[in-house]
Amino acid sequence: MGTVYMGALAGHFGRDVARGVEKAVGIVSSASRDGMDLLVFPDATLGGYIGDLAHPDPDDLPPAIDPDGPELRAIADAAGDMTVCIGITEQDCGDHYNTAVCLSGDGVLGIHRKVHQPAGESAAYRAGDRFAAFDTPVGRIGMLIDYDKTFPESARTLALDGATILAALSAWPASVTDRAARLPADRQARLFDLYDCARAAENQVFLVSSNLTGVTGSLRFLGQAKVVGPGGDILATTRSKGGLASAEVDVEAEIGRARRVLNHLGELRPEVYRLAGQDQVRR
């Protein structure tokens, strides 16, 4: 694959699924006309996110979306040759999952269920149990859902599985305990950017980071969608506003350049720090 035109969306999506599908189809159609190859929507795009992170109401969850249902089929039809990652709530055997789906006009390419759950999110969703990369028209991709990217092991597992692009879909709010007057000054805003850049740089991959904007319940979302290069450099960003951050990059050439002298994945010493990490957890 040569040059890839990739974009990350910052936008507001709520509980109205039909309206969310209509809005997403319009954005996908516009991006496709512009020649975009990869478009990453936020977590919880279709159906919205929970309104209280500390004490979510398990009886008032966002509506579940079938990955093989008509909602995602409409988005896949609009995508055509473009690869799209989008967030939904999924239901399986009575359990709800915070899920990211990657698709194109050919159908579903990959699915990831959020593994790491902050605060009280476990009262609303069941946790996923794996990280796995998959092949797409734009190369091998791995997906993360917001809090997943706090843990270096998440992105590292995907990079070791061959992912050259990480799609990080988020419903990442401002601090719920120490909110700043301005979003750019919020502690969570700083961490959101820090994790995006660190995960890209330490694995020498591209990271395409989306996020919700606006307010849902008690949560105010940060935006800050961005495209990050394999050196940890921000190539495009929406900052705290809604919009599309996009960049046209030669994925293979840029990753090759980043890894030419210092190849982080090739220089790992798992026999050393795996044991050290396990010992630390036991303590």
N, C-alpha and C positions, 0 to 999 in steps of 0.2 A: 504494500500500500504506500502510495506517495504522500502528497500533501493531504491533510485532513482539516476541514473547516469545522471547528467544534464550538459549541455554545453552551452556556450555563444560564438558567433562568432564575431571576428573583421575582416572585409575584405572589399575589394573594389568592387563595382558593379556600372555599368554605364547604359547608355540608351539602349544598345543592349539587348533586352528582350530574344532572342533565346540563346545568349551566357550566359546571367544570369541564365536562366533555366538550361542549360547544366552544368554550374558550380555548381549551387545549388543541382542538382540531384547527381552530383559526391560527394559533401560533405555529403549529406544525406545518400547516399549509404555506404560511408566509415564509418560514425558514426553508422549506423545501424549494420554493420558487427562487430564493436567494442562493441556492446551491449548497446549503449546509449539509454536512455529512453526519454529524453527531449532535444531538440536542438532549440536554439533561434537565428535566423538570425537578421541582422540589419533592421531598417526602410529603406524603399525604395530599398530593395534588387532587386526586379524585375522592371527594368525600370529606376532606379536611382532617384536621388533627384534633386531639382531645383538648379540652379547654382549661384543664387544671393538671399540671404535671405532678404536683405533690399528692393530690388526692383525687385521681380520676374516678368518674362514676362508671363502673362497669356496665351499668344498665343504660348508659347514654353514650355509646361508642359511635364513631363515624360509620356510615353504612359500608358493608362489605362489598367488594368488587371481585367478580370471578375473572381470573387472568385470561380465561378463554371466552369471556362473555362479550356482549355487543359493545360495551363501552370502550374496551381496549381494541376491539376490532375496528371501530370507527377511527381511532387514532392510528392504528397500523395502516389502514387504507389511505389515510392522509399522508403518512410517512413515505410510502413507496420505497425507494431505495435508501432513504435516510434511516439511521439508527437512532432510536429514541429510548431514553430511560425515564420512567415515571413512577411516582409513589402512590400506593393504594393501601387500604385496609383489606386484608384477605381473611376469609374464614375457611377453616379446614377441620372437620370432625368436631365442630362445636367450639373450637379455639380460634381466637382472633390473632392475627399477626400484622405487624407493621412491615410492609412488603414493598420492595422495589422490583419492577418488571422492566426488562429491556426487550424491545421489539422492533421490527421493521415491517414492511409490507408482506414479508414472507411469514409473519407470525411471531410468536414469543421466542426469543433467543436465549434468555437467561432470567432467573428469579433469585432474589436474595431476601431472606427474612432477617430482620434486625436482631442481632445477637446480644448486644450490650444495652441494658435498660437503666436509665437514670431515675433517681428519686422514686416515685411511686408508679412508674409506667408499667411495672409487672402486674398491677391490679387491672390493667386494661388489655394488655397483650401478652401472649405467650412468646418466649424468646426463641429465636432461630438457633441452629446448632452447627453451622458450618460457614466457611468462606471458600468460594470456588470461582475461578475465572472461567470465561467461556469465549468462544470465537464469534466475531461479528464482521460485517463488511468493512469496518474501520480498524480491525485488528482485535487482539485479545483484550477483553475488558473484565474488570472486577468491580463490584458495587459495594458501597458502604452506606449505611443509613445513620445520620447525624452522630449520636454518641459512639458509634463504632469507631469513628476516626480518632477518638481520644486515646485509643489503645494502639500503640505501634504494631503490635502483633497482628492486628486485623489487616492492615495494608501490606505488611511484610508477607503474610500468608498468600495474599493475592499476587504480589509481585513474584514470589517464588513459584507460583502456579502459572507464570508466563504473562501476566497482565502488563501491558505497556501503558494502558489508560485506566485510571481509577475514576469512576463516576461516584461522587459523594453527594447523595440526596439528603437534604436536611429540612427539618422543622425545628430550627434552632432559635430559641427565644433569648431575649435579654435576661439578665440575672433576676431571679425571682426573690432573692433575699437582700440584694444590695444594688438596686437599679439606679443607674446614672440618669441625670437629667437629659443628656443627649446620647443617642444610640452609639455614635462612634467612640464615646468615652466609656461605654459599658465594659465591665470586666469580661463578659462573655463574648463581646465583639472582638476583643483582643485575642482571646483564646481560639475563637473560630478561625481567624486568619492565621494564627500561629500553627494550629494543627494542619490546616490545608498546606501550608508551605513546608512544614516539617515532614509530613507524610510523602509529599512529592520528592523532596530533596534526599531523604534518607534511603528511598528506594530507586531514585533516579528514573521516575516515570512522570507522565502527565497526569494531573488531577483536575477534573472538571467538577466544580463545587456549586451546587444550586442551594437555594433556601427560600422559605416562605417570607412574605412581608405582611404588614398589617397586624391586626389583633384578632385572636380567637380566645374567648373567655378571659382568663386572667393573664394570658401569654401575649407578649409583644415580640414579634419576630424581627430578626436583624437584617434580612436581605444579604448583602455582601457576596453575591454570586461572583465566581471568578474562574479563570483558567490559569493554572500554575504549570510552569515548565519543570523539566527534570532537575534543574538546579535550584528549585525552590523560588524562582522569580515569578512574580505575578504579571502575566501577559495581558490580562484584561480583567476589569472588575466593575460591578455596578455600584460599589460602595453600599451605603445603607438604603439606596433607592431601589425601586422595582426596575426591571429592564432585562436586557440580554447582554451578557459579557461573552465576547467571541474572539477567536483567534484562528488564523490559518497557519498550520505548522506541518513540518515534515517529521512525523513521529519517529520513524526509524533512524533518520539522520541525526536528530537532536538527542535521542537517547544514546546512540552510538558515540556521539561527541562527549556527552556527559560521562560515559563509562570508559572512555579511552584510556585514561591514566589511572583513575581510582574507580574500581568497579565494586560497589558496596555489596552487591549480592554474591559476587564471586569471591569476596574476601571475608565472608562470614566465618565465625568460629563457634558453631553451635555446640560442639562438644565441651566448650568451656562455660558459656553463660547459660545454657539450658539447665545444667546442674546447679549453678549458682542461683538461678531464679527459683528453682524448686525449693532449695534450701531456705531462701528468703521468705517464700510463702509459708513454709512450715513454722518459721519463727513468729 
